[in-house]
Amino acid sequence: MNNEYRMNKRSYRLAWWTQAIPNFILCVATFLLFLTSWHSVNERKKEREEMMKPYVAARICKAGEDYYLGLLNFGGSPAYDVKVSYEPDIFKSFSMKRLNHKDQSFLHVAHKSIFDLPEKPGPFEVAIEYKDKLGNAYDDRVVLDLKDARFNTDMHILLAIREIGKTLSHISKSLPESAK
């Protein structure tokens, strides 16, 4: 009986080890798979957040004799509480409540006569502060120079449309009430 007990004990230990080792390897592999999946999900979440946040850029545009600061939101969501300031403070700072994604906003900053000044303005820094829909604040800075301004067809068209609107408004005001 003692021999038989030893034999059963030995075969039991052998059976236990042959099951325990593969189970342990399977547990480790499952844990590593979980970590890899968790890391992948977090990376995708960060990428999605980066794609959905607003990115506001600035550039100088020229239409006729006027210069405009063009703001473009090329991010995936609207920018809120947009504030623009200049360093040195040669132009008036401004703010807007919302700049939708893929929208452009052109703001008049200078007339050609600014180059007739004794001290011509050189490069200046534009500070753009804005928030996303969750309230996260962003602060972008870009250095621009009026001498590098390019003629912008989009802005020229927008200004022409604005002038057409003003003209139509003026015409409608000048018409008698019976003609309206």
LOKOL-266046 format. One line per 4 residues: number of its first residue (from 1); for each residue x, y, z of N, C-alpha, C. Coordinates in pm, whole numbers. Layout:
NUM	X/Y/Z/X/Y/Z/X/Y/Z  ...
END
This chain:
1	81/-118/0/0/0/0/87/125/0  196/126/72/287/238/78/347/266/-60  387/162/-133/439/178/-268/335/235/-362  218/187/-345/110/234/-429/80/382/-402
5	91/421/-276/67/560/-238/174/651/-298  302/603/-292/411/680/-350/392/695/-501  351/592/-564/331/594/-707/219/693/-743  114/690/-670/3/784/-695/47/927/-668
9	125/945/-562/173/1078/-529/264/1131/-639  355/1044/-688/447/1083/-794/370/1115/-923  278/1032/-960/201/1057/-1083/110/1179/-1066  64/1202/-943/-18/1321/-918/66/1448/-936
13	188/1447/-881/277/1563/-898/311/1586/-1045  340/1481/-1115/371/1492/-1256/251/1547/-1334  134/1498/-1302/13/1547/-1369/-11/1694/-1334  16/1730/-1210/-5/1869/-1168/89/1963/-1243
17	218/1927/-1253/314/2011/-1324/284/2018/-1474  239/1911/-1532/209/1915/-1675/86/2000/-1705  3/2023/-1605/-111/2113/-1622/-76/2255/-1578  3/2269/-1473/32/2400/-1416/119/2486/-1509
21	219/2425/-1570/310/2502/-1656/236/2559/-1777  160/2481/-1853/86/2542/-1964/-18/2645/-1917  -80/2620/-1803/-177/2717/-1751/-107/2849/-1715  10/2838/-1654/86/2959/-1619/126/3036/-1746
25	175/2964/-1846/213/3028/-1973/91/3094/-2038  -21/3027/-2032/-145/3083/-2088/-188/3209/-2012  -174/3209/-1880/-207/3328/-1801/-116/3446/-1836  14/3419/-1849/109/3525/-1884/78/3579/-2024
29	50/3490/-2118/18/3533/-2254/-111/3616/-2256  -210/3574/-2179/-336/3649/-2171/-313/3787/-2111  -231/3796/-2008/-201/3924/-1946/-127/4015/-2045  -31/3962/-2118/41/4041/-2218/-53/4088/-2330
33	-145/4004/-2371/-243/4042/-2472/-334/4154/-2419  -372/4144/-2292/-453/4249/-2230/-377/4382/-2230  -250/4382/-2189/-170/4504/-2188/-156/4565/-2327  -131/4481/-2426/-118/4528/-2563/-249/4592/-2612
37	-360/4527/-2584/-491/4580/-2624/-520/4710/-2554  -492/4717/-2425/-517/4838/-2347/-434/4955/-2402  -307/4928/-2432/-219/5031/-2489/-271/5077/-2625  -315/4983/-2707/-367/5017/-2840/-492/5102/-2830
41	-581/5070/-2740/-705/5149/-2722/-671/5290/-2676  -577/5305/-2583/-537/5438/-2536/-471/5519/-2647  -390/5457/-2731/-327/5528/-2843/-433/5575/-2942  -530/5491/-2972/-638/5530/-3063/-719/5646/-3005
45	-742/5642/-2875/-817/5750/-2810/-741/5881/-2821  -610/5878/-2798/-527/5999/-2810/-528/6051/-2953  -517/5961/-3051/-520/6002/-3191/-653/6068/-3227  -764/6010/-3178/-895/6066/-3206/-910/6204/-3143
49	-860/6220/-3021/-865/6351/-2955/-782/6453/-3032  -665/6412/-3080/-580/6504/-3158/-649/6545/-3288  -719/6450/-3352/-787/6481/-3477/-907/6573/-3454  -969/6564/-3338/-1091/6640/-3313/-1066/6776/-3250
53	-945/6805/-3209/-923/6936/-3148/-903/7043/-3255  -935/7167/-3221/-918/7274/-3320/-771/7313/-3336  -734/7352/-3456/-602/7405/-3486/-623/7535/-3563  -588/7646/-3502/-609/7776/-3565/-474/7829/-3613
57	-469/7866/-3741/-347/7921/-3801/-376/8062/-3849  -271/8141/-3864/-285/8279/-3911/-192/8302/-4028  -235/8390/-4118/-151/8430/-4230/-190/8571/-4273  -99/8637/-4339/-126/8771/-4391/-169/8759/-4536
61	-278/8824/-4569/-331/8824/-4706/-344/8967/-4753  -339/8983/-4884/-348/9116/-4943/-462/9117/-5044  -543/9222/-5038/-649/9242/-5137/-647/9390/-5172  -609/9420/-5293/-597/9560/-5332/-485/9625/-5253
65	-518/9734/-5185/-417/9804/-5105/-429/9772/-4957  -518/9681/-4923/-540/9648/-4783/-477/9514/-4747  -441/9503/-4621/-383/9381/-4568/-480/9322/-4464  -492/9192/-4466/-584/9124/-4377/-510/9012/-4305
69	-553/8988/-4183/-505/8872/-4109/-608/8762/-4133  -565/8656/-4196/-655/8544/-4222/-640/8439/-4114  -749/8406/-4048/-749/8298/-3949/-817/8178/-4012  -759/8063/-3998/-815/7941/-4053/-811/7833/-3946
73	-926/7773/-3921/-933/7661/-3829/-931/7534/-3912  -818/7466/-3917/-809/7344/-3996/-815/7220/-3908  -863/7237/-3785/-882/7124/-3694/-1014/7054/-3719  -1046/6961/-3631/-1167/6880/-3648/-1288/6930/-3574
77	-1276/7039/-3498/-1391/7092/-3425/-1377/7244/-3414  -1487/7311/-3376/-1481/7457/-3366/-1386/7504/-3255  -1331/7623/-3275/-1250/7689/-3172/-1339/7795/-3107  -1339/7799/-2976/-1423/7893/-2902/-1337/7997/-2832
81	-1397/8112/-2807/-1330/8221/-2736/-1193/8251/-2796  -1190/8273/-2926/-1065/8301/-2998/-1022/8444/-2969  -899/8460/-2921/-843/8593/-2892/-713/8606/-2968  -699/8717/-3038/-578/8742/-3117/-514/8871/-3069
85	-385/8865/-3041/-310/8985/-3001/-178/8986/-3077  -114/9101/-3078/8/9120/-3155/121/9167/-3065  242/9128/-3101/361/9174/-3030/464/9213/-3134  507/9332/-3153/465/9450/-3078/319/9486/-3111
89	259/9560/-3025/117/9591/-3034/92/9699/-3139  112/9663/-3268/96/9761/-3376/-46/9760/-3432  -121/9654/-3406/-259/9646/-3452/-350/9625/-3331  -478/9650/-3352/-575/9634/-3244/-605/9485/-3222
93	-599/9442/-3097/-632/9303/-3065/-782/9283/-3079  -824/9161/-3098/-966/9133/-3113/-996/8993/-3063  -1124/8965/-3052/-1167/8831/-3011/-1294/8795/-3086  -1320/8666/-3096/-1444/8616/-3157/-1491/8496/-3076
97	-1622/8476/-3073/-1677/8369/-2991/-1650/8231/-3047  -1656/8218/-3180/-1644/8084/-3238/-1585/8092/-3378  -1497/7999/-3410/-1443/7983/-3544/-1459/7835/-3579  -1556/7806/-3666/-1586/7668/-3703/-1468/7604/-3774
101	-1464/7471/-3771/-1354/7403/-3839/-1371/7418/-3989  -1258/7434/-4055/-1247/7459/-4198/-1309/7593/-4239  -1333/7682/-4143/-1380/7817/-4173/-1261/7912/-4176  -1275/8017/-4257/-1174/8121/-4262/-1238/8251/-4216
105	-1162/8331/-4149/-1208/8463/-4109/-1098/8561/-4145  -1133/8666/-4219/-1035/8765/-4261/-1063/8895/-4188  -962/8949/-4124/-977/9070/-4044/-882/9177/-4096  -935/9294/-4121/-856/9404/-4175/-752/9447/-4071
109	-626/9447/-4108/-522/9488/-4013/-449/9614/-4057  -435/9639/-4186/-357/9755/-4228/-388/9793/-4372  -361/9918/-4402/-373/9970/-4537/-232/9988/-4591  -219/9997/-4722/-86/10011/-4783/-10/10130/-4725
113	-83/10231/-4679/-18/10351/-4625/69/10320/-4503  53/10202/-4444/138/10166/-4329/284/10159/-4372  309/10132/-4502/447/10126/-4549/504/10265/-4574  420/10366/-4571/466/10503/-4589/515/10563/-4457
117	498/10491/-4348/543/10541/-4218/695/10550/-4217  751/10642/-4135/897/10653/-4129/961/10521/-4084  899/10454/-3990/952/10326/-3943/857/10217/-3989  897/10145/-4092/810/10040/-4147/801/9924/-4048
121	679/9870/-4031/666/9757/-3938/737/9634/-3993  813/9571/-3910/884/9450/-3949/803/9328/-3907  869/9217/-3892/797/9098/-3848/731/9121/-3711  617/9063/-3694/547/9074/-3566/490/8937/-3529
125	473/8918/-3401/423/8791/-3351/273/8801/-3328  201/8701/-3376/57/8693/-3355/34/8582/-3253  -31/8618/-3143/-66/8521/-3040/-213/8488/-3054  -244/8360/-3073/-382/8315/-3089/-416/8224/-2972
129	-511/8266/-2893/-557/8186/-2780/-699/8140/-2811  -728/8013/-2784/-861/7961/-2811/-886/7839/-2724  -1011/7795/-2720/-1050/7679/-2642/-1125/7581/-2731  -1124/7454/-2691/-1205/7356/-2762/-1338/7342/-2689
133	-1424/7251/-2736/-1557/7240/-2678/-1555/7188/-2535  -1447/7127/-2493/-1435/7078/-2356/-1375/7183/-2263  -1334/7297/-2318/-1276/7404/-2238/-1125/7398/-2226  -1060/7304/-2295/-914/7298/-2294/-858/7419/-2369
137	-764/7488/-2307/-710/7611/-2365/-585/7581/-2448  -571/7654/-2559/-456/7641/-2648/-400/7780/-2673  -269/7787/-2690/-202/7915/-2714/-100/7893/-2825  -132/7942/-2944/-41/7928/-3058/19/8063/-3092
141	144/8063/-3134/212/8186/-3173/278/8166/-3309  268/8270/-3392/328/8265/-3524/386/8402/-3556  499/8404/-3624/562/8530/-3663/525/8557/-3809  469/8676/-3834/426/8715/-3969/492/8847/-4007
145	496/8873/-4136/554/8997/-4186/464/9048/-4299  427/9176/-4293/342/9234/-4397/408/9228/-4535  541/9228/-4537/612/9224/-4665/595/9089/-4735  560/8986/-4658/541/8853/-4716/396/8825/-4753
149	311/8927/-4744/168/8907/-4773/149/8871/-4919  59/8779/-4942/28/8736/-5078/-115/8773/-5112  -139/8794/-5238/-275/8819/-5283/-354/8691/-5263  -469/8703/-5201/-551/8587/-5170/-681/8594/-5249
153	-701/8502/-5340/-821/8501/-5424/-946/8478/-5340  -940/8386/-5245/-1058/8359/-5161/-1103/8485/-5090  -1007/8556/-5033/-1041/8676/-4958/-1095/8783/-5052  -1036/8792/-5170/-1082/8892/-5267/-1228/8864/-5304
157	-1263/8739/-5323/-1402/8701/-5354/-1493/8734/-5236  -1449/8702/-5115/-1531/8733/-4997/-1556/8883/-4984  -1453/8962/-5009/-1470/9107/-5002/-1565/9156/-5111  -1557/9097/-5231/-1648/9135/-5339/-1792/9100/-5302
161	-1813/8984/-5243/-1947/8945/-5200/-1999/9040/-5093  -1912/9079/-5000/-1952/9175/-4897/-1995/9307/-4960  -1919/9353/-5061/-1954/9478/-5130/-2086/9464/-5204  -2110/9349/-5266/-2238/9326/-5335/-2352/9333/-5234
165	-2332/9272/-5117/-2434/9277/-5013/-2463/9419/-4969  -2359/9499/-4952/-2378/9640/-4913/-2453/9716/-5022  -2418/9689/-5148/-2484/9757/-5260/-2631/9719/-5266  -2661/9591/-5252/-2801/9547/-5254/-2880/9607/-5138
169	-2817/9616/-5024/-2883/9677/-4908/-2912/9824/-4936  -2815/9893/-4996/-2833/10034/-5029/-2945/10052/-5132  -2950/9964/-5232/-3055/9971/-5335/-3192/9947/-5273  -3201/9846/-5186/-3332/9817/-5126/-3379/9930/-5036
173	-3287/10001/-4973/-3326/10115/-4889/-3373/10233/-4973  -3317/10246/-5092/-3352/10358/-5176/-3482/10336/-5256  -3530/10212/-5260/-3656/10183/-5331/-3775/10233/-5250  -3879/10279/-5318/-4000/10319/-5246/-4068/10196/-5186
177	-4144/10217/-5081/-4210/10108/-5011/-4301/10028/-5104  -4362/10087/-5200/-4454/10018/-5289/-4379/9919/-5381  -4252/9945/-5410/-4173/9859/-5498/-4118/9737/-5424  -4118/9741/-5294/-4062/9630/-5216/-4161/9523/-5207
END
